[in-house]
Amino acid sequence: MMPDGMSRRAEDNTRTLIAIADIAGDRWEKLSREIIGELMGGSSRALPAEVLLGDIRDIFGTGAATKIFSAELVVRTQRMVPSRS
């Protein structure tokens, strides 16, 4: 069983670690879930990688770009940071 409040992507990203901890035994089963719960904030907040991928999708979704240099992608994603809450 996965820690409560995790997004589906977070669950997918941690499923292997949980499986290994389950094999390692009782102490690791509980500890791994506690640590993952703390790292994930115990909420449905998006992981930084999810936010970044969403920003990149938005950049390409505007139709302003079909190809982009990585340096320009960095600049555009940095401009998006202040608008997040």
C-alpha positions in Angstrom: 0.0 0.0 0.0 1.3 3.4 -1.0 1.4 6.5 1.4 -1.8 8.5 1.3 -2.2 11.7 -0.7 0.3 10.9 -3.5 -0.3 11.7 -7.1 -0.4 8.9 -9.6 2.9 9.9 -11.1 4.5 9.9 -7.6 3.1 6.5 -6.9 4.5 5.2 -10.2 7.9 6.7 -9.4 8.1 5.1 -5.9 6.4 1.8 -6.5 9.8 -0.1 -7.1 11.3 1.4 -4.0 8.3 0.3 -1.9 8.5 -3.2 -3.5 12.2 -3.5 -2.5 11.4 -2.3 1.0 8.6 -4.8 1.4 11.1 -7.6 0.5 13.6 -6.2 3.0 11.3 -6.7 5.9 9.0 -5.0 8.5 11.3 -2.2 9.5 11.9 -1.1 6.0 8.3 -1.4 4.9 7.2 1.2 7.5 10.3 3.4 7.2 10.2 3.6 3.4 6.5 4.7 3.5 7.1 7.3 6.2 10.1 8.8 4.3 8.3 8.8 0.9 5.3 10.4 2.6 7.5 13.1 4.0 9.4 13.7 0.8 6.1 13.9 -1.2 4.6 16.3 1.3 1.8 13.9 2.0 -0.3 15.8 -0.6 -1.2 15.9 -4.2 1.3 18.6 -5.0 3.1 18.1 -8.3 6.7 17.1 -8.2 9.2 19.5 -9.6 9.7 17.4 -12.7 6.0 17.3 -13.3 5.9 21.1 -13.1 8.8 21.5 -15.5 7.2 19.1 -18.0 3.9 21.0 -17.7 5.8 24.3 -18.4 7.5 22.8 -21.4 4.1 21.5 -22.7 2.7 25.0 -22.3 5.6 26.6 -24.2 5.1 24.3 -27.1 1.3 24.5 -26.7 1.2 28.2 -27.5 2.2 27.4 -31.1 5.1 29.9 -30.8 7.6 27.1 -31.0 7.9 23.7 -32.7 11.7 23.6 -32.2 13.7 25.4 -29.5 17.3 25.6 -28.4 17.7 24.3 -24.8 19.1 27.7 -23.7 15.9 29.4 -24.9 13.8 26.8 -23.2 15.6 27.5 -20.0 14.9 31.3 -20.4 11.3 30.7 -21.1 10.7 28.3 -18.2 12.5 30.7 -15.8 10.1 33.5 -16.9 7.2 31.2 -15.8 8.4 30.8 -12.2 7.0 34.0 -10.7 3.5 33.2 -12.0 3.3 30.0 -9.9 1.9 30.0 -6.4 
